[in-house]
Amino acid sequence: MSVLSVGLSTTHSLAKSPTSYIYLLTNQGVQSDVHCSPTPSSNPRQCVPSRFVPNPPSFLNASHPIPSHLTNHSLPLSRVSLLDSSLLTTLSASTPLSPGSLGENITTSNLDLTSLPLHTLLHFGDHDGHAVVRITGTREPRKRAAEWPTGLRERERGSRKQKVGVMGVVVRDGYVQPGDVVFVEKGKGGKLGSV
């Protein structure tokens, strides 16, 4: 299980541009990405009121407490998008796709992300200060279907179960780059829902 590709976009477009590395910021997302924000999302489906976060100390590592500007507001559920390359391979049968084509910030290799339980922690790299992302739910293609490549839209039109990776929040700052090993610390939150 490793990182195949990383990307970001400075504009509101579906695709992310591949880059040699990204830097993840706690509770904000990918530095320089259009979705990176130090404040809660304006989209209520993408945030959860902090009072509903189960056991806040387990949501964020004790050494990384919830910032004061978020404690009485909402916490983001979808600051980082992740997708495994096996899904790109499957979907590429009808439309050529490359890492970042479907808006993911991190493309993994050999990691079935959608089968992992809620609150699973993904550790990127084995060095001190490595980045950590907590999985918050699955990402559905229907939310931005109009931006998908035509062949892919046609293929997915009848599918209600197709998921396009997972979403997560950054719980520890750090760099992520292609080749990083991904260590999985399974959560106990049950099955993933969509965010």
PyMOL CGO cylinders between C-alpha atoms (Angstrom):
from pymol import cmd
from pymol.cgo import CYLINDER

trace = [
    CYLINDER, 0.00, 0.00, 0.00, 1.56, 3.21, -1.16, 0.3, 1, 1, 1, 1, 1, 1,
    CYLINDER, 1.56, 3.21, -1.16, 0.95, 6.63, -2.67, 0.3, 1, 1, 1, 1, 1, 1,
    CYLINDER, 0.95, 6.63, -2.67, 0.92, 6.54, -6.47, 0.3, 1, 1, 1, 1, 1, 1,
    CYLINDER, 0.92, 6.54, -6.47, 0.25, 10.23, -7.14, 0.3, 1, 1, 1, 1, 1, 1,
    CYLINDER, 0.25, 10.23, -7.14, -0.66, 13.49, -5.41, 0.3, 1, 1, 1, 1, 1, 1,
    CYLINDER, -0.66, 13.49, -5.41, -2.31, 16.60, -6.80, 0.3, 1, 1, 1, 1, 1, 1,
    CYLINDER, -2.31, 16.60, -6.80, -4.06, 19.86, -6.15, 0.3, 1, 1, 1, 1, 1, 1,
    CYLINDER, -4.06, 19.86, -6.15, -6.02, 22.55, -7.94, 0.3, 1, 1, 1, 1, 1, 1,
    CYLINDER, -6.02, 22.55, -7.94, -6.11, 26.28, -7.27, 0.3, 1, 1, 1, 1, 1, 1,
    CYLINDER, -6.11, 26.28, -7.27, -9.45, 26.63, -9.09, 0.3, 1, 1, 1, 1, 1, 1,
    CYLINDER, -9.45, 26.63, -9.09, -12.86, 24.99, -8.74, 0.3, 1, 1, 1, 1, 1, 1,
    CYLINDER, -12.86, 24.99, -8.74, -12.35, 22.31, -11.38, 0.3, 1, 1, 1, 1, 1, 1,
    CYLINDER, -12.35, 22.31, -11.38, -12.87, 18.58, -11.18, 0.3, 1, 1, 1, 1, 1, 1,
    CYLINDER, -12.87, 18.58, -11.18, -9.34, 17.47, -12.05, 0.3, 1, 1, 1, 1, 1, 1,
    CYLINDER, -9.34, 17.47, -12.05, -6.33, 17.96, -9.79, 0.3, 1, 1, 1, 1, 1, 1,
    CYLINDER, -6.33, 17.96, -9.79, -2.93, 18.68, -11.34, 0.3, 1, 1, 1, 1, 1, 1,
    CYLINDER, -2.93, 18.68, -11.34, -0.26, 16.13, -10.40, 0.3, 1, 1, 1, 1, 1, 1,
    CYLINDER, -0.26, 16.13, -10.40, 2.63, 17.52, -8.37, 0.3, 1, 1, 1, 1, 1, 1,
    CYLINDER, 2.63, 17.52, -8.37, 5.78, 16.08, -6.81, 0.3, 1, 1, 1, 1, 1, 1,
    CYLINDER, 5.78, 16.08, -6.81, 4.39, 16.51, -3.28, 0.3, 1, 1, 1, 1, 1, 1,
    CYLINDER, 4.39, 16.51, -3.28, 1.56, 18.06, -1.28, 0.3, 1, 1, 1, 1, 1, 1,
    CYLINDER, 1.56, 18.06, -1.28, 1.57, 19.44, 2.25, 0.3, 1, 1, 1, 1, 1, 1,
    CYLINDER, 1.57, 19.44, 2.25, -1.40, 18.60, 4.46, 0.3, 1, 1, 1, 1, 1, 1,
    CYLINDER, -1.40, 18.60, 4.46, -2.56, 21.10, 7.10, 0.3, 1, 1, 1, 1, 1, 1,
    CYLINDER, -2.56, 21.10, 7.10, -4.49, 19.92, 10.16, 0.3, 1, 1, 1, 1, 1, 1,
    CYLINDER, -4.49, 19.92, 10.16, -8.24, 20.56, 9.81, 0.3, 1, 1, 1, 1, 1, 1,
    CYLINDER, -8.24, 20.56, 9.81, -7.65, 22.55, 6.62, 0.3, 1, 1, 1, 1, 1, 1,
    CYLINDER, -7.65, 22.55, 6.62, -6.67, 20.17, 3.83, 0.3, 1, 1, 1, 1, 1, 1,
    CYLINDER, -6.67, 20.17, 3.83, -4.06, 20.37, 1.09, 0.3, 1, 1, 1, 1, 1, 1,
    CYLINDER, -4.06, 20.37, 1.09, -2.02, 23.56, 1.22, 0.3, 1, 1, 1, 1, 1, 1,
    CYLINDER, -2.02, 23.56, 1.22, -2.63, 25.73, -1.89, 0.3, 1, 1, 1, 1, 1, 1,
    CYLINDER, -2.63, 25.73, -1.89, -5.64, 23.62, -2.96, 0.3, 1, 1, 1, 1, 1, 1,
    CYLINDER, -5.64, 23.62, -2.96, -8.88, 25.51, -3.60, 0.3, 1, 1, 1, 1, 1, 1,
    CYLINDER, -8.88, 25.51, -3.60, -10.63, 23.48, -0.86, 0.3, 1, 1, 1, 1, 1, 1,
    CYLINDER, -10.63, 23.48, -0.86, -8.03, 24.24, 1.81, 0.3, 1, 1, 1, 1, 1, 1,
    CYLINDER, -8.03, 24.24, 1.81, -9.58, 26.43, 4.48, 0.3, 1, 1, 1, 1, 1, 1,
    CYLINDER, -9.58, 26.43, 4.48, -8.86, 27.30, 8.11, 0.3, 1, 1, 1, 1, 1, 1,
    CYLINDER, -8.86, 27.30, 8.11, -12.59, 27.75, 8.70, 0.3, 1, 1, 1, 1, 1, 1,
    CYLINDER, -12.59, 27.75, 8.70, -15.47, 25.28, 8.53, 0.3, 1, 1, 1, 1, 1, 1,
    CYLINDER, -15.47, 25.28, 8.53, -17.00, 24.57, 5.14, 0.3, 1, 1, 1, 1, 1, 1,
    CYLINDER, -17.00, 24.57, 5.14, -19.92, 26.71, 4.05, 0.3, 1, 1, 1, 1, 1, 1,
    CYLINDER, -19.92, 26.71, 4.05, -21.51, 23.51, 2.74, 0.3, 1, 1, 1, 1, 1, 1,
    CYLINDER, -21.51, 23.51, 2.74, -23.46, 21.99, 5.67, 0.3, 1, 1, 1, 1, 1, 1,
    CYLINDER, -23.46, 21.99, 5.67, -23.21, 18.50, 4.15, 0.3, 1, 1, 1, 1, 1, 1,
    CYLINDER, -23.21, 18.50, 4.15, -19.43, 18.73, 4.39, 0.3, 1, 1, 1, 1, 1, 1,
    CYLINDER, -19.43, 18.73, 4.39, -19.25, 19.70, 8.06, 0.3, 1, 1, 1, 1, 1, 1,
    CYLINDER, -19.25, 19.70, 8.06, -20.38, 18.22, 11.33, 0.3, 1, 1, 1, 1, 1, 1,
    CYLINDER, -20.38, 18.22, 11.33, -21.05, 20.44, 14.36, 0.3, 1, 1, 1, 1, 1, 1,
    CYLINDER, -21.05, 20.44, 14.36, -18.19, 19.91, 16.81, 0.3, 1, 1, 1, 1, 1, 1,
    CYLINDER, -18.19, 19.91, 16.81, -20.63, 18.99, 19.57, 0.3, 1, 1, 1, 1, 1, 1,
    CYLINDER, -20.63, 18.99, 19.57, -21.57, 15.91, 17.50, 0.3, 1, 1, 1, 1, 1, 1,
    CYLINDER, -21.57, 15.91, 17.50, -18.01, 14.70, 17.02, 0.3, 1, 1, 1, 1, 1, 1,
    CYLINDER, -18.01, 14.70, 17.02, -17.76, 11.53, 19.11, 0.3, 1, 1, 1, 1, 1, 1,
    CYLINDER, -17.76, 11.53, 19.11, -15.11, 11.82, 21.82, 0.3, 1, 1, 1, 1, 1, 1,
    CYLINDER, -15.11, 11.82, 21.82, -13.17, 14.78, 20.43, 0.3, 1, 1, 1, 1, 1, 1,
    CYLINDER, -13.17, 14.78, 20.43, -9.86, 13.58, 21.95, 0.3, 1, 1, 1, 1, 1, 1,
    CYLINDER, -9.86, 13.58, 21.95, -10.06, 10.48, 19.74, 0.3, 1, 1, 1, 1, 1, 1,
    CYLINDER, -10.06, 10.48, 19.74, -11.07, 12.55, 16.72, 0.3, 1, 1, 1, 1, 1, 1,
    CYLINDER, -11.07, 12.55, 16.72, -7.84, 14.47, 16.96, 0.3, 1, 1, 1, 1, 1, 1,
    CYLINDER, -7.84, 14.47, 16.96, -4.67, 13.25, 18.56, 0.3, 1, 1, 1, 1, 1, 1,
    CYLINDER, -4.67, 13.25, 18.56, -4.23, 14.74, 22.05, 0.3, 1, 1, 1, 1, 1, 1,
    CYLINDER, -4.23, 14.74, 22.05, -1.08, 16.45, 20.86, 0.3, 1, 1, 1, 1, 1, 1,
    CYLINDER, -1.08, 16.45, 20.86, -3.14, 18.05, 18.06, 0.3, 1, 1, 1, 1, 1, 1,
    CYLINDER, -3.14, 18.05, 18.06, -6.21, 19.51, 19.85, 0.3, 1, 1, 1, 1, 1, 1,
    CYLINDER, -6.21, 19.51, 19.85, -9.12, 21.07, 18.02, 0.3, 1, 1, 1, 1, 1, 1,
    CYLINDER, -9.12, 21.07, 18.02, -8.13, 24.67, 17.24, 0.3, 1, 1, 1, 1, 1, 1,
    CYLINDER, -8.13, 24.67, 17.24, -10.06, 27.25, 19.28, 0.3, 1, 1, 1, 1, 1, 1,
    CYLINDER, -10.06, 27.25, 19.28, -11.64, 28.76, 16.16, 0.3, 1, 1, 1, 1, 1, 1,
    CYLINDER, -11.64, 28.76, 16.16, -13.34, 25.40, 15.47, 0.3, 1, 1, 1, 1, 1, 1,
    CYLINDER, -13.34, 25.40, 15.47, -14.46, 24.34, 18.94, 0.3, 1, 1, 1, 1, 1, 1,
    CYLINDER, -14.46, 24.34, 18.94, -17.84, 26.07, 18.78, 0.3, 1, 1, 1, 1, 1, 1,
    CYLINDER, -17.84, 26.07, 18.78, -18.35, 25.73, 15.08, 0.3, 1, 1, 1, 1, 1, 1,
    CYLINDER, -18.35, 25.73, 15.08, -18.25, 22.89, 12.59, 0.3, 1, 1, 1, 1, 1, 1,
    CYLINDER, -18.25, 22.89, 12.59, -15.46, 20.52, 11.73, 0.3, 1, 1, 1, 1, 1, 1,
    CYLINDER, -15.46, 20.52, 11.73, -14.85, 19.71, 8.06, 0.3, 1, 1, 1, 1, 1, 1,
    CYLINDER, -14.85, 19.71, 8.06, -15.63, 16.22, 6.83, 0.3, 1, 1, 1, 1, 1, 1,
    CYLINDER, -15.63, 16.22, 6.83, -14.17, 16.46, 3.37, 0.3, 1, 1, 1, 1, 1, 1,
    CYLINDER, -14.17, 16.46, 3.37, -10.95, 18.42, 3.05, 0.3, 1, 1, 1, 1, 1, 1,
    CYLINDER, -10.95, 18.42, 3.05, -8.88, 15.67, 1.35, 0.3, 1, 1, 1, 1, 1, 1,
    CYLINDER, -8.88, 15.67, 1.35, -10.03, 13.33, -1.42, 0.3, 1, 1, 1, 1, 1, 1,
    CYLINDER, -10.03, 13.33, -1.42, -8.42, 9.90, -1.82, 0.3, 1, 1, 1, 1, 1, 1,
    CYLINDER, -8.42, 9.90, -1.82, -8.87, 7.25, -4.51, 0.3, 1, 1, 1, 1, 1, 1,
    CYLINDER, -8.87, 7.25, -4.51, -7.20, 3.91, -5.20, 0.3, 1, 1, 1, 1, 1, 1,
    CYLINDER, -7.20, 3.91, -5.20, -5.66, 3.42, -8.64, 0.3, 1, 1, 1, 1, 1, 1,
    CYLINDER, -5.66, 3.42, -8.64, -7.59, 0.16, -9.12, 0.3, 1, 1, 1, 1, 1, 1,
    CYLINDER, -7.59, 0.16, -9.12, -10.77, 2.21, -9.56, 0.3, 1, 1, 1, 1, 1, 1,
    CYLINDER, -10.77, 2.21, -9.56, -9.06, 4.39, -12.19, 0.3, 1, 1, 1, 1, 1, 1,
    CYLINDER, -9.06, 4.39, -12.19, -8.03, 1.22, -14.03, 0.3, 1, 1, 1, 1, 1, 1,
    CYLINDER, -8.03, 1.22, -14.03, -11.60, -0.13, -13.94, 0.3, 1, 1, 1, 1, 1, 1,
    CYLINDER, -11.60, -0.13, -13.94, -13.19, 3.13, -15.05, 0.3, 1, 1, 1, 1, 1, 1,
    CYLINDER, -13.19, 3.13, -15.05, -10.55, 3.70, -17.75, 0.3, 1, 1, 1, 1, 1, 1,
    CYLINDER, -10.55, 3.70, -17.75, -12.08, 0.87, -19.78, 0.3, 1, 1, 1, 1, 1, 1,
    CYLINDER, -12.08, 0.87, -19.78, -14.56, 3.40, -21.19, 0.3, 1, 1, 1, 1, 1, 1,
    CYLINDER, -14.56, 3.40, -21.19, -12.67, 6.69, -20.81, 0.3, 1, 1, 1, 1, 1, 1,
    CYLINDER, -12.67, 6.69, -20.81, -8.93, 7.30, -20.43, 0.3, 1, 1, 1, 1, 1, 1,
    CYLINDER, -8.93, 7.30, -20.43, -8.23, 8.51, -16.89, 0.3, 1, 1, 1, 1, 1, 1,
    CYLINDER, -8.23, 8.51, -16.89, -5.06, 9.36, -15.02, 0.3, 1, 1, 1, 1, 1, 1,
    CYLINDER, -5.06, 9.36, -15.02, -4.37, 10.14, -11.35, 0.3, 1, 1, 1, 1, 1, 1,
    CYLINDER, -4.37, 10.14, -11.35, -6.12, 13.37, -10.40, 0.3, 1, 1, 1, 1, 1, 1,
    CYLINDER, -6.12, 13.37, -10.40, -8.71, 13.11, -13.21, 0.3, 1, 1, 1, 1, 1, 1,
    CYLINDER, -8.71, 13.11, -13.21, -11.55, 12.51, -10.78, 0.3, 1, 1, 1, 1, 1, 1,
    CYLINDER, -11.55, 12.51, -10.78, -10.54, 15.23, -8.34, 0.3, 1, 1, 1, 1, 1, 1,
    CYLINDER, -10.54, 15.23, -8.34, -8.57, 13.18, -5.87, 0.3, 1, 1, 1, 1, 1, 1,
    CYLINDER, -8.57, 13.18, -5.87, -5.71, 14.78, -3.96, 0.3, 1, 1, 1, 1, 1, 1,
    CYLINDER, -5.71, 14.78, -3.96, -4.09, 11.43, -3.19, 0.3, 1, 1, 1, 1, 1, 1,
    CYLINDER, -4.09, 11.43, -3.19, -4.13, 8.37, -5.46, 0.3, 1, 1, 1, 1, 1, 1,
    CYLINDER, -4.13, 8.37, -5.46, -3.11, 5.19, -3.65, 0.3, 1, 1, 1, 1, 1, 1,
    CYLINDER, -3.11, 5.19, -3.65, -1.98, 1.82, -4.93, 0.3, 1, 1, 1, 1, 1, 1,
    CYLINDER, -1.98, 1.82, -4.93, -3.26, -1.51, -3.56, 0.3, 1, 1, 1, 1, 1, 1,
    CYLINDER, -3.26, -1.51, -3.56, -5.51, -0.01, -0.87, 0.3, 1, 1, 1, 1, 1, 1,
    CYLINDER, -5.51, -0.01, -0.87, -9.28, -0.65, -0.97, 0.3, 1, 1, 1, 1, 1, 1,
    CYLINDER, -9.28, -0.65, -0.97, -10.23, 2.66, 0.64, 0.3, 1, 1, 1, 1, 1, 1,
    CYLINDER, -10.23, 2.66, 0.64, -14.02, 2.30, 0.43, 0.3, 1, 1, 1, 1, 1, 1,
    CYLINDER, -14.02, 2.30, 0.43, -13.98, -0.92, 2.47, 0.3, 1, 1, 1, 1, 1, 1,
    CYLINDER, -13.98, -0.92, 2.47, -12.23, 0.70, 5.45, 0.3, 1, 1, 1, 1, 1, 1,
    CYLINDER, -12.23, 0.70, 5.45, -14.34, 1.62, 8.50, 0.3, 1, 1, 1, 1, 1, 1,
    CYLINDER, -14.34, 1.62, 8.50, -15.22, 5.16, 9.54, 0.3, 1, 1, 1, 1, 1, 1,
    CYLINDER, -15.22, 5.16, 9.54, -12.47, 7.05, 11.43, 0.3, 1, 1, 1, 1, 1, 1,
    CYLINDER, -12.47, 7.05, 11.43, -9.69, 4.88, 9.99, 0.3, 1, 1, 1, 1, 1, 1,
    CYLINDER, -9.69, 4.88, 9.99, -6.36, 6.70, 10.18, 0.3, 1, 1, 1, 1, 1, 1,
    CYLINDER, -6.36, 6.70, 10.18, -4.07, 6.68, 7.16, 0.3, 1, 1, 1, 1, 1, 1,
    CYLINDER, -4.07, 6.68, 7.16, -0.43, 7.36, 8.03, 0.3, 1, 1, 1, 1, 1, 1,
    CYLINDER, -0.43, 7.36, 8.03, 1.62, 8.57, 5.05, 0.3, 1, 1, 1, 1, 1, 1,
    CYLINDER, 1.62, 8.57, 5.05, 5.25, 7.52, 5.42, 0.3, 1, 1, 1, 1, 1, 1,
    CYLINDER, 5.25, 7.52, 5.42, 7.15, 6.07, 8.34, 0.3, 1, 1, 1, 1, 1, 1,
    CYLINDER, 7.15, 6.07, 8.34, 9.22, 9.12, 9.31, 0.3, 1, 1, 1, 1, 1, 1,
    CYLINDER, 9.22, 9.12, 9.31, 8.74, 11.40, 12.31, 0.3, 1, 1, 1, 1, 1, 1,
    CYLINDER, 8.74, 11.40, 12.31, 6.19, 14.08, 11.56, 0.3, 1, 1, 1, 1, 1, 1,
    CYLINDER, 6.19, 14.08, 11.56, 4.41, 12.08, 8.84, 0.3, 1, 1, 1, 1, 1, 1,
    CYLINDER, 4.41, 12.08, 8.84, 0.96, 13.26, 7.73, 0.3, 1, 1, 1, 1, 1, 1,
    CYLINDER, 0.96, 13.26, 7.73, -2.17, 11.53, 9.03, 0.3, 1, 1, 1, 1, 1, 1,
    CYLINDER, -2.17, 11.53, 9.03, -5.67, 11.63, 7.51, 0.3, 1, 1, 1, 1, 1, 1,
    CYLINDER, -5.67, 11.63, 7.51, -8.85, 10.36, 9.20, 0.3, 1, 1, 1, 1, 1, 1,
    CYLINDER, -8.85, 10.36, 9.20, -11.43, 8.87, 6.80, 0.3, 1, 1, 1, 1, 1, 1,
    CYLINDER, -11.43, 8.87, 6.80, -14.84, 10.51, 7.19, 0.3, 1, 1, 1, 1, 1, 1,
    CYLINDER, -14.84, 10.51, 7.19, -16.88, 8.92, 4.40, 0.3, 1, 1, 1, 1, 1, 1,
    CYLINDER, -16.88, 8.92, 4.40, -17.18, 7.94, 0.76, 0.3, 1, 1, 1, 1, 1, 1,
    CYLINDER, -17.18, 7.94, 0.76, -17.25, 10.31, -2.16, 0.3, 1, 1, 1, 1, 1, 1,
    CYLINDER, -17.25, 10.31, -2.16, -20.09, 9.91, -4.65, 0.3, 1, 1, 1, 1, 1, 1,
    CYLINDER, -20.09, 9.91, -4.65, -19.65, 10.71, -8.34, 0.3, 1, 1, 1, 1, 1, 1,
    CYLINDER, -19.65, 10.71, -8.34, -23.17, 12.04, -8.78, 0.3, 1, 1, 1, 1, 1, 1,
    CYLINDER, -23.17, 12.04, -8.78, -22.41, 15.26, -6.93, 0.3, 1, 1, 1, 1, 1, 1,
    CYLINDER, -22.41, 15.26, -6.93, -20.29, 16.62, -9.80, 0.3, 1, 1, 1, 1, 1, 1,
    CYLINDER, -20.29, 16.62, -9.80, -21.47, 14.34, -12.60, 0.3, 1, 1, 1, 1, 1, 1,
    CYLINDER, -21.47, 14.34, -12.60, -21.79, 17.19, -15.11, 0.3, 1, 1, 1, 1, 1, 1,
    CYLINDER, -21.79, 17.19, -15.11, -18.01, 17.69, -14.98, 0.3, 1, 1, 1, 1, 1, 1,
    CYLINDER, -18.01, 17.69, -14.98, -17.16, 14.04, -15.59, 0.3, 1, 1, 1, 1, 1, 1,
    CYLINDER, -17.16, 14.04, -15.59, -15.84, 12.93, -19.00, 0.3, 1, 1, 1, 1, 1, 1,
    CYLINDER, -15.84, 12.93, -19.00, -18.79, 12.05, -21.28, 0.3, 1, 1, 1, 1, 1, 1,
    CYLINDER, -18.79, 12.05, -21.28, -18.05, 8.32, -21.55, 0.3, 1, 1, 1, 1, 1, 1,
    CYLINDER, -18.05, 8.32, -21.55, -17.78, 8.00, -17.80, 0.3, 1, 1, 1, 1, 1, 1,
    CYLINDER, -17.78, 8.00, -17.80, -21.06, 9.88, -17.21, 0.3, 1, 1, 1, 1, 1, 1,
    CYLINDER, -21.06, 9.88, -17.21, -22.84, 7.48, -19.58, 0.3, 1, 1, 1, 1, 1, 1,
    CYLINDER, -22.84, 7.48, -19.58, -21.37, 4.44, -17.82, 0.3, 1, 1, 1, 1, 1, 1,
    CYLINDER, -21.37, 4.44, -17.82, -22.31, 5.65, -14.34, 0.3, 1, 1, 1, 1, 1, 1,
    CYLINDER, -22.31, 5.65, -14.34, -25.77, 6.98, -15.20, 0.3, 1, 1, 1, 1, 1, 1,
    CYLINDER, -25.77, 6.98, -15.20, -27.51, 3.82, -13.99, 0.3, 1, 1, 1, 1, 1, 1,
    CYLINDER, -27.51, 3.82, -13.99, -25.24, 3.19, -11.02, 0.3, 1, 1, 1, 1, 1, 1,
    CYLINDER, -25.24, 3.19, -11.02, -26.35, 4.37, -7.61, 0.3, 1, 1, 1, 1, 1, 1,
    CYLINDER, -26.35, 4.37, -7.61, -23.72, 2.44, -5.68, 0.3, 1, 1, 1, 1, 1, 1,
    CYLINDER, -23.72, 2.44, -5.68, -20.58, 3.62, -7.45, 0.3, 1, 1, 1, 1, 1, 1,
    CYLINDER, -20.58, 3.62, -7.45, -18.28, 5.47, -5.09, 0.3, 1, 1, 1, 1, 1, 1,
    CYLINDER, -18.28, 5.47, -5.09, -15.26, 7.45, -6.18, 0.3, 1, 1, 1, 1, 1, 1,
    CYLINDER, -15.26, 7.45, -6.18, -12.90, 6.99, -3.28, 0.3, 1, 1, 1, 1, 1, 1,
    CYLINDER, -12.90, 6.99, -3.28, -13.13, 8.49, 0.17, 0.3, 1, 1, 1, 1, 1, 1,
    CYLINDER, -13.13, 8.49, 0.17, -12.94, 11.85, 1.88, 0.3, 1, 1, 1, 1, 1, 1,
    CYLINDER, -12.94, 11.85, 1.88, -10.98, 12.66, 4.99, 0.3, 1, 1, 1, 1, 1, 1,
    CYLINDER, -10.98, 12.66, 4.99, -9.69, 15.34, 7.31, 0.3, 1, 1, 1, 1, 1, 1,
    CYLINDER, -9.69, 15.34, 7.31, -6.07, 16.00, 8.19, 0.3, 1, 1, 1, 1, 1, 1,
    CYLINDER, -6.07, 16.00, 8.19, -5.28, 15.22, 11.82, 0.3, 1, 1, 1, 1, 1, 1,
    CYLINDER, -5.28, 15.22, 11.82, -1.51, 15.71, 11.55, 0.3, 1, 1, 1, 1, 1, 1,
    CYLINDER, -1.51, 15.71, 11.55, 0.39, 18.10, 9.28, 0.3, 1, 1, 1, 1, 1, 1,
    CYLINDER, 0.39, 18.10, 9.28, 2.95, 16.68, 6.92, 0.3, 1, 1, 1, 1, 1, 1,
    CYLINDER, 2.95, 16.68, 6.92, 4.18, 16.11, 3.40, 0.3, 1, 1, 1, 1, 1, 1,
    CYLINDER, 4.18, 16.11, 3.40, 2.78, 13.37, 1.15, 0.3, 1, 1, 1, 1, 1, 1,
    CYLINDER, 2.78, 13.37, 1.15, 4.55, 12.33, -2.04, 0.3, 1, 1, 1, 1, 1, 1,
    CYLINDER, 4.55, 12.33, -2.04, 4.46, 9.48, -4.55, 0.3, 1, 1, 1, 1, 1, 1,
    CYLINDER, 4.46, 9.48, -4.55, 6.18, 6.40, -3.17, 0.3, 1, 1, 1, 1, 1, 1,
    CYLINDER, 6.18, 6.40, -3.17, 5.21, 7.03, 0.46, 0.3, 1, 1, 1, 1, 1, 1,
    CYLINDER, 5.21, 7.03, 0.46, 4.10, 3.86, 2.22, 0.3, 1, 1, 1, 1, 1, 1,
    CYLINDER, 4.10, 3.86, 2.22, 0.55, 4.07, 3.64, 0.3, 1, 1, 1, 1, 1, 1,
    CYLINDER, 0.55, 4.07, 3.64, 0.01, 2.53, 7.07, 0.3, 1, 1, 1, 1, 1, 1,
    CYLINDER, 0.01, 2.53, 7.07, -3.62, 1.82, 7.99, 0.3, 1, 1, 1, 1, 1, 1,
    CYLINDER, -3.62, 1.82, 7.99, -4.91, 2.13, 11.54, 0.3, 1, 1, 1, 1, 1, 1,
    CYLINDER, -4.91, 2.13, 11.54, -8.47, 0.80, 11.26, 0.3, 1, 1, 1, 1, 1, 1,
    CYLINDER, -8.47, 0.80, 11.26, -11.19, 2.83, 12.93, 0.3, 1, 1, 1, 1, 1, 1,
    CYLINDER, -11.19, 2.83, 12.93, -14.09, 1.51, 14.98, 0.3, 1, 1, 1, 1, 1, 1,
    CYLINDER, -14.09, 1.51, 14.98, -16.71, 3.79, 13.47, 0.3, 1, 1, 1, 1, 1, 1,
    CYLINDER, -16.71, 3.79, 13.47, -18.58, 1.24, 11.38, 0.3, 1, 1, 1, 1, 1, 1,
    CYLINDER, -18.58, 1.24, 11.38, -19.42, 1.41, 7.68, 0.3, 1, 1, 1, 1, 1, 1,
    CYLINDER, -19.42, 1.41, 7.68, -18.64, 4.55, 5.71, 0.3, 1, 1, 1, 1, 1, 1,
    CYLINDER, -18.64, 4.55, 5.71, -21.49, 6.81, 4.63, 0.3, 1, 1, 1, 1, 1, 1,
    CYLINDER, -21.49, 6.81, 4.63, -21.27, 9.44, 1.90, 0.3, 1, 1, 1, 1, 1, 1,
    CYLINDER, -21.27, 9.44, 1.90, -20.09, 13.00, 2.57, 0.3, 1, 1, 1, 1, 1, 1,
]
cmd.load_cgo(trace, "trace")
